[in-house]
Amino acid sequence: MSAAECSFVGNSDLFGFGVRIGVYGQWIATLLITVFDPANESPFRLLNLIVQISIFLGLCTESGERHNAIASVITQLLMCGSLSSVTGDGISHFGHMSGILRLIFYTAFSAYGIFFWFNGIDVMKSECGGRDVVFFGPSTINGWFRSLGKVVSVAGLVACVALAAFSVYKMMRRFRGGIRAGFARQSGRRPQVEISLMLASMGLIGLSIVTVEYLIRENDIEGVGAQDVGSVAQLIPLLAGVLACFLSLWKVLAHGLIFRRRCWLLFGWHL
């Protein structure tokens, strides 16, 4: 079938142009702040988490109504486009409340992935009879990419369960000295950046953006272009993402954060 024959109207509230640009902006802003101003990265991570949860709830609702499967793939890509940390000690964040919330989200997201890749695709609609494009090549939704999705979702859920046990242990240690000691932040440490994680995050952001836009174009999805921006559901993430990206870039340049001394690591080795 041609792209025109497989065309359908996408959900602009989930992956419309405004939502996509807003999410891309938040990815870039979070990466900039995490690398150059890690002391203030918590608000950006929280903003990312709020947007991710909102999109995820919309995805679950849409999946319950058995909408097009390729739309679910695009929405999932919008929720996993960047790493949460590039410091090299990111697992330590799961001892904090914000890390616990992210872990809960990742667990729910992995569980949804298991449902979608094992069973959801078969019960959702497909305008192309299962030949929807899900990756470059083109790769169809019932090809090797589905097998990869199964493996990744199962591995993700196993990792989340293991991290949940680790988080409980870390939380118990943090609050052993009392509530005030549990919420106290470590100070006096020079910021550190793991170069391999930074490059991986940059590559993941680029790959996610290119893949999402490619899938929308190749599957000829309508109603999610720049000319269709107009609803509050698109304008809010659009403004939030653009402002976050602009303000983080301004702070990095105006305050000279790019020249601040920090520890650069490469696979754990100090450079």
C-alpha positions in Angstrom: 0.0 0.0 0.0 1.1 3.6 -0.6 1.6 6.1 2.1 -1.6 7.9 0.9 -3.7 4.8 1.3 -2.3 4.2 4.8 -2.8 7.8 5.9 -4.8 8.6 9.1 -5.4 11.5 11.4 -3.1 11.4 14.5 -3.8 12.6 18.0 -2.4 16.1 18.1 -2.7 16.2 21.9 -0.2 13.3 22.2 2.3 14.0 19.4 1.2 17.1 17.6 3.7 19.6 16.4 3.5 21.8 19.6 3.9 18.8 21.8 6.9 17.5 19.9 8.7 20.8 19.8 8.0 21.3 23.5 9.4 17.8 24.4 12.5 18.3 22.2 13.1 21.7 23.9 12.9 20.1 27.3 15.3 17.4 26.3 17.9 19.9 25.2 17.3 22.2 28.2 17.8 19.3 30.6 21.0 18.2 28.9 22.4 21.7 29.0 21.6 22.2 32.7 22.7 18.7 33.7 26.1 19.2 32.1 26.8 22.9 32.9 24.6 23.6 36.0 23.9 20.3 37.8 23.0 22.0 41.0 19.8 23.3 39.4 18.8 20.3 37.4 16.0 19.1 39.7 13.3 21.5 38.4 14.1 20.5 34.8 13.9 16.8 35.7 10.6 17.4 37.5 9.2 19.2 34.5 10.3 16.4 32.2 8.7 13.9 34.5 5.4 15.8 34.6 5.2 16.0 30.8 6.1 12.3 30.5 3.4 11.2 32.9 0.8 13.4 31.1 1.7 11.9 27.8 1.8 8.4 29.3 -1.7 8.7 30.7 -3.0 10.0 27.4 -1.3 7.0 25.7 -3.0 4.5 28.1 -6.3 6.1 27.4 -5.8 6.0 23.6 -4.6 2.4 23.8 -7.8 1.4 25.6 -9.8 2.8 22.7 -7.7 0.7 20.3 -6.4 3.5 18.2 -3.7 3.1 15.5 -0.7 1.1 16.7 1.9 3.2 15.0 0.7 6.3 16.9 1.5 4.4 20.1 5.1 3.7 18.8 5.6 7.4 18.1 4.3 8.4 21.5 6.5 5.9 23.3 9.6 7.4 21.5 8.6 10.8 22.9 8.9 9.4 26.4 12.4 7.9 26.1 14.4 10.5 24.2 17.1 11.4 26.8 19.1 10.1 29.7 18.1 11.3 33.2 21.7 11.9 34.2 25.2 12.3 32.6 27.2 12.5 35.9 28.2 8.8 36.0 26.5 8.3 39.3 22.9 8.5 38.1 21.9 5.4 40.0 22.4 7.3 43.2 19.4 9.5 42.4 17.1 6.5 43.1 17.8 7.1 46.7 15.9 10.4 46.5 12.2 11.0 46.2 12.4 12.4 42.7 14.3 9.3 41.7 11.7 7.1 43.2 9.0 8.8 41.2 11.0 8.4 38.0 11.4 4.7 38.8 7.7 4.3 39.3 7.1 5.9 35.9 9.7 3.7 34.2 8.2 0.6 35.8 4.7 1.6 34.5 6.2 2.5 31.1 8.0 -0.9 30.8 4.8 -2.7 31.8 3.0 -0.9 29.1 5.7 -1.8 26.6 5.2 -5.5 27.5 1.5 -5.2 26.9 2.0 -3.3 23.6 4.7 -5.4 21.9 3.3 -8.8 23.0 -0.4 -8.2 22.6 -1.4 -4.6 22.0 -0.3 -4.4 18.4 -2.6 -7.3 17.5 -5.7 -5.7 18.9 -5.0 -2.1 17.8 -6.0 -0.8 14.3 -3.6 -0.7 11.4 -4.3 1.3 8.3 -1.7 -0.8 6.4 -2.5 -4.3 7.5 0.5 -4.6 9.8 2.9 -3.0 7.3 3.2 0.3 9.1 6.7 1.8 9.2 8.2 1.8 12.7 11.9 2.5 11.9 14.3 3.3 9.1 14.6 0.9 6.2 11.6 0.9 6.2 11.0 -1.7 9.0 7.4 -2.8 9.5 5.6 -3.0 12.9 5.5 -6.8 12.8 9.1 -7.3 11.8 12.4 -7.4 13.8 11.5 -4.1 15.5 8.7 -5.8 17.4 11.0 -8.5 18.6 13.4 -5.8 19.8 10.5 -4.1 21.6 9.7 -7.3 23.4 13.3 -7.8 24.6 13.7 -4.1 25.7 10.4 -3.9 27.5 11.1 -7.1 29.5 14.6 -6.1 30.3 13.4 -2.7 31.4 10.8 -4.1 33.8 13.4 -6.5 35.3 15.8 -3.5 35.7 13.1 -1.4 37.3 12.3 -4.2 39.9 16.0 -4.5 40.7 16.3 -0.7 41.1 13.2 -0.6 43.3 14.9 -3.0 45.8 18.1 -0.8 45.6 16.0 2.4 46.1 14.4 1.0 49.3 17.9 0.2 50.6 19.2 3.7 49.7 16.2 5.4 51.3 16.6 3.5 54.5 20.2 4.5 54.7 19.5 8.2 53.9 16.9 8.5 56.7 18.7 6.4 59.2 20.1 9.7 60.7 16.7 11.4 60.9 14.4 13.2 58.5 16.6 16.3 58.2 19.6 14.3 57.4 17.7 12.3 54.9 16.7 15.4 52.9 20.0 17.1 53.2 22.0 17.6 50.0 25.7 16.9 49.6 27.7 20.1 49.0 31.3 21.0 48.2 31.7 18.5 45.4 32.9 19.8 42.0 30.4 19.0 39.2 31.3 16.0 37.2 30.4 14.9 33.7 30.7 11.4 32.2 31.6 12.1 28.6 30.3 8.7 27.3 26.9 9.4 28.9 26.8 12.9 27.6 27.5 11.7 24.0 25.0 8.9 24.4 22.4 11.4 25.6 23.1 13.7 22.6 22.9 10.7 20.2 19.7 9.5 21.8 18.1 12.9 21.5 19.1 13.2 17.9 18.0 9.7 17.0 14.6 10.1 18.8 13.8 13.4 17.0 14.8 12.1 13.6 12.9 8.8 14.1 9.7 10.5 15.3 9.6 12.9 12.4 10.5 10.2 9.9 7.6 7.9 11.1 5.1 10.8 10.9 6.2 11.5 7.3 6.5 7.9 6.1 3.1 6.9 7.5 1.6 10.1 6.2 0.0 11.0 9.5 -2.3 14.0 9.2 -3.4 16.6 11.8 0.0 16.8 13.6 1.8 19.4 11.5 2.8 23.0 12.3 -0.4 24.3 10.7 -2.5 22.3 13.1 -1.1 23.9 16.3 -3.9 25.8 18.1 -5.2 23.8 21.1 -4.1 24.5 24.7 -2.9 20.9 25.0 -0.2 21.8 22.4 0.5 25.4 23.3 1.4 24.6 27.0 4.2 22.1 26.3 5.3 24.2 23.3 5.8 27.3 25.4 7.3 25.4 28.3 9.8 23.6 26.2 10.9 26.6 24.1 11.2 28.8 27.2 13.1 26.1 29.1 15.5 25.7 26.2 16.0 29.5 25.8 16.5 30.2 29.6 18.9 27.3 30.0 21.0 28.4 27.0 20.9 32.0 28.2 22.1 31.0 31.7 24.9 28.8 30.3 26.2 31.6 28.1 25.4 34.7 30.2 26.9 33.3 33.4 29.9 31.7 31.8 28.9 28.2 33.0 30.6 26.7 30.0 34.0 27.8 31.4 33.3 26.6 35.0 35.7 23.9 36.2 34.3 20.5 36.4 35.5 16.9 36.6 35.4 15.2 33.2 35.2 11.4 33.2 35.5 8.8 30.4 34.1 5.4 31.4 34.8 6.2 35.0 38.4 7.4 34.4 39.2 11.0 35.4 40.7 13.0 32.6 
